Amino acid sequence: MKFGLVIGSVVSTRKAGKLKGLKILVVNYLNENLEKTPNSAACIDTVNAGEGDIVLLCSSSSARLTEQTTDVATDNTIIGIVDSVSHGNKIIYKKQNS
């Protein structure tokens, strides 16, 4: 799994097969300290994430193992919205309540 920051969304009027009806978000990959990396990807959203959310991603064949993505042509799926991350006794991230 990887961490990512949702930075945008994809609008597509035509999608192949089982991609129809699935939301696609643009996610910037984060490192273990939740710092931005130069890499980003378009990801299928299975948890109703939104812009600014830090999310958990799975990729490759694992991206097709959720109920919504079985047999879907995807290499990247958002599988969780992060509430907090800690390392030892140090809190690296805690989601702000809006």
C-alpha angles and dihedrals in degrees: 000000000000137000121240142175117225106233103167149335138257122232114201123171092193125043131172122249116307093010088081110111095014120122116233121203132188110237129191110213116239129205125233090279089053092249119145119261126200091254129092138166144189107252135190108241115223098165104049095253121176141204111298095024119129106225143186115240134194123196144191116021091344089065088070097054101086123095091251097046104044106134091359120137098244137126096185129049131175106226103169146016111229118235097177143348126202136178113201106316094335120099108217096180138007121180115240116232110238 
